[in-house]
Amino acid sequence: MAKQTAAAAPKRKTTKRKDPDAPKRAMSAFFFWMTENRARLKKPGMGVADVAKAAGVEWGKLTDKTKWEKMAEVDKKRYERDITAYRNK
């Protein structure tokens, strides 16, 4: 078996470190809806992925999403305000 040279060795990806002081991203309308409905959707023995799949199906069938879309819009404005302040300091 031949040895690999430094040029032929696979390059490792360097991960960018997250600043703990950076503001949290804005939540989407689905996640606001999910926080309100998770307890109702979750059944004993269901895993996280199973709950997410059931929520996705129910979210897709929902016709009036304006309540959660407004909440997401407000959170998006909060994030934009916070990230601007964070970048300017």
C-alpha positions in Angstrom: 0.0 0.0 0.0 1.4 3.4 -1.0 1.7 6.2 1.4 -0.3 9.4 0.7 1.6 12.5 0.2 0.6 15.8 1.8 -0.8 17.1 -1.5 -3.0 14.0 -2.0 -4.3 13.9 1.6 -7.9 15.0 2.0 -8.3 18.5 3.3 -10.1 19.0 6.5 -12.9 21.5 6.7 -12.3 24.2 9.3 -15.5 25.1 11.2 -16.2 28.7 11.9 -16.6 29.4 15.6 -19.9 31.0 16.7 -19.7 34.1 18.8 -21.7 33.5 21.9 -22.6 37.2 22.1 -24.2 37.2 18.6 -28.0 37.5 18.6 -30.2 34.5 18.1 -31.7 34.1 14.6 -35.4 35.0 14.1 -37.9 32.2 14.4 -40.1 31.2 11.5 -43.9 31.1 11.6 -43.7 27.3 11.7 -41.6 27.3 14.9 -43.9 29.8 16.6 -46.8 27.5 15.7 -44.8 24.4 16.8 -44.1 25.9 20.3 -47.9 26.3 20.8 -48.8 22.9 19.5 -45.9 20.5 20.4 -47.6 19.2 23.6 -50.8 18.4 21.7 -48.9 16.6 18.9 -46.5 14.6 21.0 -47.6 11.1 22.0 -45.9 8.7 24.3 -43.1 6.8 22.5 -42.8 9.4 19.7 -39.3 10.6 18.8 -38.4 14.1 17.9 -38.4 13.3 14.2 -41.8 11.7 14.5 -43.2 14.8 16.2 -41.7 17.0 13.5 -43.1 14.9 10.7 -46.6 15.0 12.2 -46.3 18.8 12.7 -45.2 19.3 9.1 -48.2 17.4 7.8 -50.6 19.4 10.1 -48.9 22.7 9.2 -49.3 22.0 5.5 -53.0 21.5 6.0 -53.4 24.7 7.9 -55.2 27.5 6.0 -54.9 30.6 8.2 -51.3 31.1 9.3 -51.6 34.9 9.8 -51.2 34.8 13.6 -47.8 33.1 13.4 -46.6 35.0 10.4 -47.2 38.2 12.2 -45.2 36.9 15.2 -42.4 35.8 12.8 -42.4 39.3 11.2 -42.0 40.9 14.6 -39.2 38.6 15.5 -37.4 39.2 12.2 -37.5 43.0 12.9 -36.1 42.3 16.4 -33.3 40.2 14.9 -32.4 42.8 12.3 -32.3 45.5 15.0 -30.1 43.3 17.2 -27.7 42.2 14.5 -27.2 45.8 13.4 -26.4 46.9 16.9 -24.1 43.8 17.3 -22.2 44.6 14.1 -21.7 48.3 15.0 -20.2 47.7 18.4 
